[in-house]
């Protein structure tokens, strides 16, 4: 059974940093593009960042320059380093896996994690 388990969320002050982790089970990690999405209350889920099997990355314009996505294929884990956090970054952050970057960008991954809450106080 494929599982994606996020960790690292929490409460942080504006300007602070957090690193989210997503550990994947099964054999899908190495063969898939990984993505981080977020959903704030009352808003649609949006893609934050994605990384392909080969390490190519894609970022939402709202986080570019403040966020870095990376993956450790040996540990089946993808990370999201978030710096200079703002109150508007407050959301539930979801890890996801999909076969192509196109599907991730279209918010059509095959697998989803359960989400981790990030709260940024002003």
Secondary structure in CASP SS format (residue, H / E / C, confidence):
PFRMAT SS
TARGET T0000
AUTHOR 0000-0000-0000
METHOD secondary structure of the structure
MODEL  1
X C 1.00
X C 1.00
X C 1.00
X E 1.00
X E 1.00
X E 1.00
X E 1.00
X C 1.00
X C 1.00
X E 1.00
X E 1.00
X E 1.00
X E 1.00
X C 1.00
X C 1.00
X C 1.00
X C 1.00
X E 1.00
X E 1.00
X E 1.00
X E 1.00
X E 1.00
X E 1.00
X E 1.00
X C 1.00
X C 1.00
X C 1.00
X C 1.00
X C 1.00
X C 1.00
X C 1.00
X C 1.00
X E 1.00
X E 1.00
X E 1.00
X E 1.00
X E 1.00
X E 1.00
X E 1.00
X C 1.00
X C 1.00
X C 1.00
X C 1.00
X C 1.00
X C 1.00
X E 1.00
X E 1.00
X E 1.00
X E 1.00
X E 1.00
X E 1.00
X C 1.00
X C 1.00
X C 1.00
X C 1.00
X C 1.00
X E 1.00
X E 1.00
X E 1.00
X C 1.00
X C 1.00
X C 1.00
X C 1.00
X C 1.00
X C 1.00
X C 1.00
X E 1.00
X E 1.00
X E 1.00
X E 1.00
X E 1.00
X E 1.00
X C 1.00
X C 1.00
X C 1.00
X C 1.00
X E 1.00
X E 1.00
X E 1.00
X E 1.00
X E 1.00
X E 1.00
X C 1.00
X C 1.00
X C 1.00
X C 1.00
X H 1.00
X H 1.00
X H 1.00
X C 1.00
X E 1.00
X E 1.00
X E 1.00
X E 1.00
X E 1.00
X E 1.00
X E 1.00
X E 1.00
X C 1.00
X C 1.00
X H 1.00
X H 1.00
X H 1.00
X H 1.00
X H 1.00
X C 1.00
X C 1.00
X C 1.00
X C 1.00
X C 1.00
X E 1.00
X E 1.00
X C 1.00
X C 1.00
X C 1.00
X E 1.00
X E 1.00
X E 1.00
X E 1.00
X E 1.00
X E 1.00
X C 1.00
END
